[in-house]
């Protein structure tokens, strides 16, 4: 018997796949899982289309909508995490060889100023290397296809930060390769880099060693997204927040268990050579639960992000974790 139904919108990661294939579900609930080609499509369908009861949402989207008001509240579920030293690309003729060289340069960013990966990259560069976003010029556009800035969320940024829109018909990928922008802060690897263009490289070519060192020193594994749930559902269905949280946690744990079990088989269910060696190396670096949900294991990560968001002029106040997440799950 079920007492309710939920439509959940999420990208299909290995952490959420058990929800899509039905091997994990929300107790007592008929769940319909929906996804999209890109994550921003999910966000727009949630914010503009009001299509989901529960959905994945970027942290910066959630924070930008706090002041105008949002009928959702966050659950401490983090389906998307990526270290971000690897996310800064440079034109090899720009003269940028270290973070200090970004000052005075023109930098591209997808969608809007201060997307989730950009918040992390700017914040980490500020903490580690003294980077000042206001010392650079910023161009907003589409990565592989021309696109105007995303129009379903507010676009705050400090007045002293020079932010403009890419010329009509231009993509950030083509502008980076042509040297029309000097650098790119990107959640996705631009096609010119995937193609091995000699005009494009990473600011940190040895990014893995830097990201591992960053994790050893800080314990922070940057999260981009959370999961939100409709506030009215929580009023009508006591305990629902915990049941959704438990289902996402079980799905994530099932994915992690598969990697652990597949060590015996050298990860043969993937087609990536030496995947087993990577898993073994990561086991030495990370705790047993290397992708934690809940507040306590993620407090330092969340505090860093909320600080970055405020310092970068994207929030008018320094949000507290307790302001943003379902009260019933603050002790997780």
N, C-alpha and C positions, 0 to 999 in steps of 0.2 A: 504494500500500500504506500502511496505517496500522498503528501498533504499539500504539495505545491509544485510549481514548475519554474524553471529559470532558463533564460537565454544568456549564455556566456560568450563573450567575444574575446578571442585571444589568438595570437600568432601560434602556429603549431611548432613549438620547440620540443626537444627531447624531454624537457621538464613538464610539458603539458600534454604530450602525445597520449598518455594513458587516459586522460579525460576525453580525448577525441575518439579513441578506439573503444571506450566504454569499460575498460578494465578497472578504472577508478571512477567513482561518481560521488555526488553529494548525498549524504544519507537522507532518505525520505523525500527526495526531490527528483522530478523528471527534468533532466538537463538536456538542453539543445546547445551544442557547441557550434560556433560560427567563427570563421576566420576571413582573411582578406589577402590580396596579393602583397600589399605593403602594410607595415604597422601604422603609418599615418592615416591610411584609409580607415582602419579600425577606430582610431581616435576621433576622426571626423564623424563617423557613423554614431559613435557614442555621444559626442558633444552636440552635434548639429541635428542628427537624426533620432537621437534618443532610442536607439534600437536594442540596447542590451540592459539586462538587470545587473549583470556583473561583467566587468571588462578590464582588460589590460589598458593602462594609460601611462603616458610618459610623466615623469615627476615634474618637469617644468610646466607641462600642460596643466597638471593638477594645481600647482602653486599659483600659476598665472590666473586661474579661475576662482581662487579663494575669495577675492574681494568682490567681484561681481556676483559671486554665489554659484554654487554647483550642487545639484541634488544628489551627489554621491559623496561617500566618505571612504578613506583608504583602509585597506587591509594590508598587514605587513608581509606581503607576498611579492617576490622580486624575480619575475621570470626571465629578465634580460639583464645580464651583467657583462661588462667588457672592460678590461684595462685600457687606458686611453693614451699612453705614450705613443702607441702605434697609429693614432688617428690624425696626426699632423703631417700633411704632405707639403712638399715645397717644389717650386720650379728650380731646377739645378743651375739656372743662370741668374738666379735672383740674388746671389750673395749670402743666402741664409745657410749657415752651417751649424749654428747653435741658437738656443732660445733667445739670447739677447739681440740677435740679428732681426728678430721679428718686428722690433720697434721701427716705426716709420713705413712699414710695408703694408701692402694691400692683401687682405686675407678673405677668402670665400667661406661661406657657411650656408648649409642647406636650410631652406624653409623659413627661417627667421633667426634673429640674433639671440643666441642663448638656447639652442636646442640642447637636449640632455647630454649628449656626448660632448658638445661644446662647453657646457657649464663645467663638466669634469675636467676637460683638457685645459681650459683656461685656469681653473682653480688649482690644478696640480702644478701647472707651469708657474703660477704665481707663488705658491708655497715653496716649490723646489728651486726655482730659478729667478724669482723676482719679476716675472712677466707682468706687464701692465696692459690690459686690453685697450685702454683708452689711448695708448701710444701708437696704435695701428689703425688702419682704415678697414672697414668691413663691407663686404659685398654679399648680398643675399640673393640666392637663386635656386634653380633646380640643378641637381647633380648631373644627370645624364639626359634630361629633357628640359627644355626651357619651361620655367614655371614662376609665377608670381609668388610672393610670400604667402604662407598659409593664412587664410582669412577667417578661420573659425576660432581663433584665440586672440587675446590682446598681445601687443608687441611692445612692452616697455623696454627702455634702455636709457642709461644716463645721457643727459644732454651733451656731455663732453665726448661721448663716443660717436665717431663718424660712421654712420651706417647708411648704405645706399642699396639700390636694387640693381641687379645685373641688367645690362642692356637687353632689349627685346630680342628674342631669338637666340640668345647666348646661353650656354650651359657652363657650370663651374668646372666641369671636366675639361671642356675645350679651352676655357680661359686659362686654366692652370697649365695645360700643355703648351699653349701659345705664349705664356708669360704675361698675359693680361691681368692676372692676379699672381702674386708672389707665393702664396701659400694657401692651404685649404685645411680647415678643421672639419672633419667628416666622420659621420657614423659609419658610412660605407666606404669601401675602397673604390676610388674612381677608376673607370675603365682604362684610362691612360696608364695608370700604375699597373693594373692587371696585364696590360699589353706589353709591359716592359719598356715604355717610352724612355729614351735617354734624357728627356727633358724634365722628368719627374722622379722624385725620390722621397723618402721619409726624412723628417727632421731627425728622428732617432733610428738609424738603420738597425742598430742592435737593440730593438725595443724590448725583446723578451727578457733579456738580462736586466734591463732597467725596471721593467714592470715587476719582475720577481723581487728585485731589491726593494722597490717601493712597498710591495706587500709585506716583506719581512720586517721593514721598519715601522710601517703604519698599521698593519693588520686590515687595511681597507681594500675591499674588492668592489669597485664601483658598480652600483646598480643604476640602470637607466629608467626602469619602469616599475610601477606598482600595479596592484589590482584594486579596483574600486567597486563598491556595491551601492545600490540605491538606498538612500536613507529611509524612505517610506517602507521599504521591505523590512528593515530592521525594527521599525516600530510595530509592524504587523506580525512579524515572525520571530519571536525571541529565540536566541540561540543560533540563528541562521548564519551570522558572521563567523562563528566558530566552525560550523559545519562546512562552510565554503573554504575557510582557511585549512581545515583538516584535509579536505579533498585535494586541494592544490599541493599541500605538503606530501600527501601520500603519492601523488603523481610524480612529484620531484624525486622522492625517495625511491620509487620504483625505477626511475631512469638511472639514478646513481647505483642502485643495486645491480642493474644490468651491466654497467661498466665494471663493477667489482667482480661479478661472476665471469665476465668475458675475459678477465685476465688469464684464466686457465686456458682459454682458447685463442690467446694472442689477439683478442678483439677482432676475430675474423668476420664478425657481422658488419664491420666497416671495411672500406676499400682503401684506407689510408695506411701506407707502409709505416711501420714503427709506432703505430698508435699505442701499442702496449707499453713501449718504452716511455712515451709521453705520460701515460696514466701512472706508471710507476714513479716517474719523476715528480708528478704532481702530488702523489700520495706522500712523498717525503716533505713536501712544501706546505701542504694544507692540512687542516684537521680532518677528522673522519667525515664530518658533514661540511664539505667544502663549498656548498651552495646554500647557506642557511636562510630560513625564513624566520619570522618573529622579530620582536623589537630588541631583545637583549643582545643577540649575536650581531646585530646590525646597527647598534646605537652610534658607534664611531663613524660608520659610513654615512648614515643619515645626517648626523650632526655636521659632517664635512660638507655634504651637499647643500644643506640649508644655509650654512655659512657662505658658501660660494654664491648661492643664488642671491643672497642679500648683498654681499660685497660687490657683485657684478651689476647691481642696480636693477635686478629683475624682480625683486620683492621690495615693497615699501616698509616691511618689518622683518625682523629676524624670527622666522617661524620656529616654534618648538615642536618636537615630535608629538607631544601630548595634544597639540592643537589639531593634528592632521589625521590621526589614526583612530579607528574604532576603540572607544574606551575599554570594551570587554577584552581586547587583545593586547593591551599595553603591557601585560605581565607575561607575554609569550617570549 
